[in-house]
Amino acid sequence: MFSDISNRKILIPALIGAGICVFFISSGFLSLFFLVPLGFLAFRYDYKVAWTGVLFAVIGYLLLLVFIVQNIGIWSLMFFAVMAIIFTWITSPAPASANVPMSYRLIGGSCLGALMLIIFFYRTVSSPSFIEYLDYIMGSFMQSNTGANVVQNALLESITAEAVLDMILVMIVRGGGLISCVLLFTVCRQISFSLARLFLRINRKNSPASGTSTLETQTLIVFHVSPSVIWALSGSLLLLVLTRMINLVVPEIILWNVLILCIILYLAQGLGILQFFLLRPSTPPILGMFFIVLFFVLLFSPVFNLVLLGGLTVLGIAENWVPFRASKINGPPATPQA
């Protein structure tokens, strides 16, 4: 794969993308989007550029830890490298695994990422300095919120760093880690896709035709969940109730992750249905823009966002019986399924 790494068409964009990736991961807030440059390389160029960018990014992050931070941080480097490799495999697989549907790659990659996130969390909270820092933060928070309300003060004093970490751990192993990885990969992938499409529109004369055809298929409109997933959703929900009743911890954790994964898939299908109706040629642009703005307003509104996401999930489940995108389903069997 890296045999022609000296090719300038591969080397220059890979170096630039890797440099931006390393800058993002070390810049605070932008670290949430450190995968976007790698995704841009995948969508704008090809898998050779994307994987070369991953190699340069890992080397660059290692150099940053050694010479700038002056702390190798093997677990930080491992977390960065694993997440970058998983994301690039999802967005730009090598030809050997290109025939694996993107939804399968997203599922498998998110599960591996969640496992890595849990391990990284365990390693972080096992550090005494981290516990001391968390105690300091919580102490400052309690002092700033102490008032005349005796009940509130008693509740705040009963909260300890260990209790907070235990609660976070319970949430992470019961689907929280999986949700975090799916959101991370999906958001970074969509931003990368949008930037690559914008770049191709601006530079259409100099853009390769292959990149344009690739981008045309990268949309939720063509995303469909396999009908068999409804049985996994129903079975995991039923078994989850039973494991809770007889207090089986390990099966409960597994079932929670299966249930969350099924819900995420149907939510993605619901979003695909919504996108299908908004982007139809028969939909007036003004009306489509209105519903897009309304969607984001509801998405960031408490309570309403839960209703919105729940409704889209139910809409995705309903497509098992109602072919909302019948015009897209009828045709060549090229639709990716989960």
Beta strands, then each sheet from edge to edge (+ up, - down):
end
